[in-house]
Amino acid sequence: MPDVATRGANGQPSLSIIIPAYNEAENIEATLVNCTTALDGLPIRHEILVIDDGSRDTTAEIVTACAARFLAVRLLKNDRNRGFGWSYRRGVEEAALDHIVMVHGDNAWGHATLREFFSKVGTADVIIGHTREMWQSRTVTRTVISKTFTWIINIIRMQRLTYYNGLQIHCTAARGLDSALMVIRLRA
């Protein structure tokens, strides 16, 4: 079995939460509340990196105004809109802790779901969330596309995972293809 999940010097798991945000003034504070509430009481050292992707609204100003409430938050501002992928990569480059997760700035996940997910940090090299009862919580078209994508990737990778598109926590260091993997089901 591979060496599973790195831990910080004190043996405590650590997590860098990357939040790409473009024009999320209406959602960013609630996203920060959900992330910090989810982490409250968990034995996880953490940082929250909000990457403002050249927003034309007050996203960056709201994050700055919340800094006293959310001490682990660091705001990174792109000089212009560079796109979701670029912003995510910037967050990965700036991440200082052992594990990384990306949470969208649109407040798509509640704190209970995030807490369930974050509590798994350090138990595997890669943790992929899975939407429970997808047929009930998503449109038929979206579900069929998602299931087809998963089937194709499983054939290519010779795996039997139930989902690839969910929230993912992974180690910051490259661990190779033999990484331990855990898939957990998340609330829709």
N, C-alpha and C positions, 0 to 999 in steps of 0.2 A: 504494500500500500504506500502511496506517495506521502511525503511529508505534508501534512494537512495544515493549512492556514497559519500564516505568520502572526505573531503577537509582539507587542512592543516590549521594550526592555524590562518593564515591570510585570510582564506576563498578561497584561490587560489588553484586550483587543482594541483597535483604534479604527476610526472611520472618517474618511473625507467625503462629505456630501456635496456634490456638484449640482448647482441649480442654474442652468442656462435660462436667461429671461430676456424676452424681447416684448416691450410694451405690455408688461404684466402689472401695471400699477394697481389694478383692481384685485389682483390675486396674490401678489408677492408677500405681503404681511401675513396673510392666512397660511401660506405655504411655510413661512418661517415658524409660525406658531405650531403648525402640525408637526414639523420636523423636530423642534425643540421639545414639544410635549411628548412625542414618541420616544425621545432619548432620555427623558427625565427618569432618573432612578436606575437606568441600565448601566452596568459596569463597563461603559465604552467611552474611551477618550475620543473626542470628535472635534471636527472643524466643519464649518458650513461655508462653502465658496459660492457666492452669487456672482455669475458672470452676466453683467448687463451688456447686451449685444447691440449697443447703439440705439437704445430705446428713445423714441421721440416723446414719450410721456414722462411721468415722474417716478418710474421704477427705481432708478438709482437714488433719488432723493428720499424715497420711502425707506429703502434699505439703510441708508445713512442715518435717518431719523430713528430707526429701530435699533441701532448699534448698542445703545446702553441696555436695552432689554435682552438682546441676544449677543452675549459676549463672544461666542465662538464664531460669529459671522464675520466674513471678510468680503468686501465688495471689490470685484475686478471689473473695470469698464473698458470695453472695446472702443477704439477710436471711431468706429463706424459699424454699421450692421455687416457682420461677416458671415452670418449663418449659424445654424444650430450645431453642425458638426465641428466647425472651427471653434465655437465657444466651448463645446464639450472638451475638445482636445486641449484647449487652454486650461480648463479646470483640471484635467488630468496632469498636465505639466506642473501646475501650481500645487497640487495635492501633496501634503507633507506626511500623511499617515499611512498605515499598513494596508487599508482596504478602501475601495472607492465605490460609491453608488451615485447614480444620477437621478435626481428627482426633478420633474418638470416644474417650472415656475408658475404653472396655471392652477396649482392646488388640486391636482387630480386625485391624490391619495389622502385619505383621512389619517389622523394620528394613530388610531388603533391598528390599522393595516400596516402603517410604517413601523410601529413598535414591534408587531409580530415579526416583521421582516428584519429589522435592525437587530433584534435579539439573537439572530443566528450568526452575526458577525463573529468570525474566528472559528466556526465549526467546519468550514470547508473552504477550499480555494475559490470556488465559484458558487454562488447561490443565485438561482433564478426563480423569481416569483411566478406563480401560475394563477390565472384568474379562475376562481371557482364558478361553476355553473355558467360557463361562457354562453351556452345556447339560450339561457334566459336573460343574460345581462347585455348581450350585444346583438346587432342585427344579424340575420342569417348570412347575408353577403360577407360581412366582416368576419364572422365565425368560419365560414367556408374558406375564405382566403387565408386566415390564420392557420387553420388546421392543415390546409394544403401545403403552406410554407413549411410548417413543422414536419410534415411527412417527407417532403423533399430533402430538407436538411438532415433528417434522420437517416435517409437512404445514403446521402453523400457521406455523412460522418459515421455511418454504421452505429448509430445510437438508438435509444428508445426513450427519448425525453418526451414529455407531454407538452412542452411549451418552450419557446426561445425568446419571445418578444416582451416578456415582463420585466419588471424591475430586476436589476442584476447587481450583485455585490461581487467584486473580484479583488484579488490582491493587486497591489500597485506594482510589485515586481513580477516580471514574466516568469511563469512557473512551468511552461511546457504544456504539451498536449495531454499529459497523464495526470493533470490536476484532479483532485477529489471534487466531486460535484454533488450539490444538493438542490433539489427542486422542492419548493414549498408552495402550497396553494394559498392564494391571497383572496380576501373578500373582494367581490366585484365592486 
